Amino acid sequence: MAEQQERMSLEQFFEWQQRQERNYELVDGVPVLTVKAMTGASVRHDTVTVNAILALGNRLRGGPCRPRTSDQSVITFRGTRRPDISIECGKPDDRSMATDEPRLIIEILSPSTTRYDRFQKLEEYKLLDAVKVILLVDTEAPRVTVWRRGRDGWGNVEIAGLDQTIDVPEIGCALPLAELFDGLRFAAAPGSNDASISASLIGGA
C-alpha cells in the first residue's frame, strides 16, 4: 500500500509551487495538477480567455480592479484554485501568488472541465466573501451563465446571443458578448439559413 501523502499548508504549497514547472492547485492539502496543465487549452478556450482579458482590462484601466490570469491562485476552504480569469480589486503584495480580493471569477468551460467547474469549483467560489460575480462561459455557443451574489444569496441568469452585454456594476463595467467571443464561429440556430455565425461579424470587425 502506498504511503499517504503528507498534507501541505498554504505556505508550504506556495513555496513548493515556485520550484515546479507546471501549475498546481492545493486540494485538501494535496497538490493536484490542473486539467489545463495536463492537457493544454483548445484554441477556442484560449481565444475566449484572451478576449475577456483584453475587453475587461481596457475598460478597467486606471481603476482599482484589474484582470489576473490562472497563474494567480484563489484561496478557498479546500486550498487553492486557479480560475481562468479573476478580477482583483484588492491590493496584494506584488510578490504574492494569490489574489487578495477576487471580486469577479471567470471560468471558460470545456468538455473536460464543464461538470467540475459548474459544480465543485463554483460552490467553493460562492463561499468566498470577496467574490460577487461568477461567469461560466460556454465555448460551443455564445452563452454565459452569470452567478451573482444578492441580499438573499446567490442567483443565476443565462445570457445568450452575440448582441447581448453582461453588466457588471460590481467592477464598474460591462462585457459585450460580441467582444468575448470575437474570432469564433458558432453553428446557426435550427431553422436559420446560415450554416454558422461569426462573432467578428456581429461585432462589426
C-alpha positions as CSV (number, residue, x, y, z in Angstrom):
1,M,0.0,0.0,0.0
2,A,1.4,3.4,-1.0
3,E,2.2,5.7,1.9
4,Q,-0.3,8.5,2.5
5,Q,1.0,11.8,1.0
6,E,1.8,14.4,3.7
7,R,-0.6,17.3,3.6
8,M,0.7,20.8,2.9
9,S,-0.3,24.1,4.4
10,L,-0.9,27.0,2.1
11,E,2.6,28.4,3.0
12,Q,4.3,25.1,2.2
13,F,2.3,24.8,-1.0
14,F,3.3,28.2,-2.4
15,E,6.9,27.7,-1.5
16,W,6.8,24.3,-3.2
17,Q,5.0,25.6,-6.3
18,Q,7.8,28.0,-7.1
19,R,10.1,25.1,-7.8
20,Q,7.6,23.4,-10.2
21,E,7.5,23.7,-14.0
22,R,3.7,23.4,-14.1
23,N,0.8,25.0,-12.2
24,Y,-0.9,23.0,-9.4
25,E,-3.9,23.6,-7.2
26,L,-3.9,22.7,-3.5
27,V,-6.9,20.5,-2.8
28,D,-7.4,19.3,0.8
29,G,-3.7,19.6,1.5
30,V,-2.6,17.8,-1.6
31,P,-1.1,19.4,-4.8
32,V,-3.1,18.5,-7.9
33,L,-2.2,19.3,-11.5
34,T,-4.9,21.5,-13.2
35,V,-6.6,20.0,-16.2
36,K,-5.1,22.7,-18.4
37,A,-1.6,22.0,-17.1
38,M,-2.1,18.4,-18.1
39,T,-3.7,18.8,-21.5
40,G,-3.3,22.4,-22.6
41,A,-6.1,24.6,-23.8
42,S,-8.0,24.4,-27.1
43,V,-7.9,27.4,-29.5
44,R,-11.5,28.2,-28.6
45,H,-10.7,28.2,-24.9
46,D,-7.6,30.3,-25.4
47,T,-9.4,32.8,-27.7
48,V,-12.2,33.5,-25.2
49,T,-9.7,33.8,-22.4
50,V,-7.6,36.4,-24.3
51,N,-10.7,38.2,-25.4
52,A,-12.0,38.5,-21.9
53,I,-8.7,39.8,-20.5
54,L,-8.5,42.4,-23.3
55,A,-12.1,43.6,-23.1
56,L,-12.1,43.9,-19.3
57,G,-8.5,45.1,-19.0
58,N,-9.1,48.0,-21.3
59,R,-12.3,49.0,-19.5
60,L,-10.7,48.7,-16.0
61,R,-7.5,50.5,-16.9
62,G,-6.8,53.3,-14.4
63,G,-9.2,51.9,-11.8
64,P,-8.8,49.8,-8.7
65,C,-9.6,46.5,-10.3
66,R,-7.6,44.5,-12.9
67,P,-7.6,41.1,-14.5
68,R,-5.5,38.2,-13.3
69,T,-4.7,35.0,-15.2
70,S,-4.7,31.4,-13.9
71,D,-1.1,32.0,-12.8
72,Q,-2.7,33.6,-9.7
73,S,-4.4,31.4,-7.2
74,V,-7.7,32.0,-5.4
75,I,-7.7,30.7,-1.9
76,T,-10.8,28.6,-1.0
77,F,-11.8,26.5,2.0
78,R,-10.3,23.4,0.3
79,G,-7.0,25.1,-0.5
80,T,-6.4,26.9,-3.8
81,R,-8.0,27.2,-7.2
82,R,-6.8,28.7,-10.5
83,P,-9.8,30.2,-12.3
84,D,-9.1,31.1,-15.9
85,I,-9.5,34.8,-15.0
86,S,-10.2,36.7,-11.8
87,I,-10.7,40.4,-11.4
88,E,-8.6,41.6,-8.5
89,C,-9.9,44.6,-6.7
90,G,-7.6,44.4,-3.6
91,K,-4.0,45.4,-3.0
92,P,-1.9,42.2,-2.7
93,D,1.8,42.3,-2.3
94,D,3.4,42.3,-5.7
95,R,5.2,39.1,-4.9
96,S,2.0,37.3,-3.8
97,M,1.0,34.2,-5.6
98,A,-2.7,34.5,-4.6
99,T,-5.4,37.2,-5.2
100,D,-6.4,39.5,-2.3
101,E,-9.9,40.5,-3.3
102,P,-11.1,38.4,-6.4
103,R,-14.4,40.2,-6.9
104,L,-15.2,38.5,-10.3
105,I,-14.3,35.0,-11.3
106,I,-14.5,33.7,-14.8
107,E,-14.3,30.0,-15.8
108,I,-14.1,29.2,-19.5
109,L,-15.9,25.9,-19.9
110,S,-14.6,23.0,-21.9
111,P,-15.9,19.4,-22.4
112,S,-13.3,18.1,-19.9
113,T,-14.0,20.6,-17.2
114,T,-17.6,21.6,-17.5
115,R,-19.0,19.4,-14.8
116,Y,-16.2,20.2,-12.3
117,D,-16.3,24.0,-13.0
118,R,-20.1,24.1,-12.8
119,F,-20.4,22.2,-9.5
120,Q,-17.4,21.7,-7.3
121,K,-15.4,24.8,-8.1
122,L,-18.5,27.0,-8.3
123,E,-19.5,26.1,-4.8
124,E,-16.1,26.9,-3.5
125,Y,-16.1,30.3,-5.1
126,K,-19.6,31.2,-3.8
127,L,-18.3,30.7,-0.2
128,L,-15.7,33.5,-0.6
129,D,-16.9,36.8,0.8
130,A,-14.9,38.8,-1.7
131,V,-16.5,37.1,-4.8
132,K,-19.6,39.0,-6.0
133,V,-20.0,37.6,-9.5
134,I,-19.0,34.3,-11.3
135,L,-19.2,33.9,-15.1
136,L,-19.3,30.4,-16.6
137,V,-18.5,30.9,-20.2
138,D,-19.6,28.3,-22.8
139,T,-17.3,28.0,-25.8
140,E,-19.6,25.9,-28.0
141,A,-22.4,28.6,-28.1
142,P,-22.3,32.4,-27.4
143,R,-23.7,31.8,-23.9
144,V,-22.7,32.8,-20.4
145,T,-24.2,31.8,-17.1
146,V,-23.9,34.7,-14.7
147,W,-24.0,33.9,-10.9
148,R,-24.4,37.0,-8.8
149,R,-24.4,37.4,-5.0
150,G,-27.6,39.2,-3.8
151,R,-29.2,40.1,-0.5
152,D,-30.9,36.7,-0.3
153,G,-27.9,34.7,-1.5
154,W,-26.7,33.6,-4.9
155,G,-28.9,33.6,-8.1
156,N,-28.1,33.0,-11.7
157,V,-29.2,34.0,-15.2
158,E,-28.2,32.8,-18.6
159,I,-27.2,35.4,-21.2
160,A,-27.1,34.2,-24.8
161,G,-26.6,35.9,-28.1
162,L,-23.8,37.9,-29.7
163,D,-25.9,41.1,-29.4
164,Q,-26.1,40.8,-25.6
165,T,-24.0,42.5,-22.9
166,I,-23.2,41.5,-19.4
167,D,-23.5,44.4,-17.0
168,V,-21.0,44.0,-14.1
169,P,-21.6,47.1,-11.8
170,E,-19.6,45.2,-9.1
171,I,-16.4,46.2,-11.0
172,G,-17.9,49.2,-12.8
173,C,-18.0,48.0,-16.4
174,A,-19.8,45.8,-18.9
175,L,-18.8,42.9,-21.1
176,P,-20.3,42.6,-24.6
177,L,-20.6,39.0,-25.8
178,A,-19.5,40.1,-29.3
179,E,-16.1,41.0,-27.8
180,L,-15.9,38.0,-25.5
181,F,-16.5,35.6,-28.4
182,D,-14.7,37.6,-31.1
183,G,-13.0,35.4,-33.7
184,L,-15.1,32.3,-33.0
185,R,-17.7,30.7,-35.3
186,F,-20.8,29.0,-34.0
187,A,-23.4,26.7,-35.5
188,A,-26.5,28.6,-36.5
189,A,-29.7,28.1,-34.6
190,P,-32.1,25.4,-36.0
191,G,-34.2,26.9,-38.8
192,S,-31.7,29.5,-39.8
193,N,-30.5,29.8,-43.4
194,D,-26.9,30.4,-42.3
195,A,-24.6,27.5,-41.7
196,S,-22.7,29.3,-39.0
197,I,-22.4,32.7,-37.4
198,S,-19.2,34.6,-36.7
199,A,-18.7,36.8,-33.6
200,S,-16.5,39.2,-35.5
201,L,-19.3,39.9,-38.0
202,I,-21.7,40.7,-35.2
203,G,-19.1,42.9,-33.5
204,G,-18.5,44.8,-36.7
205,A,-14.9,43.8,-37.0
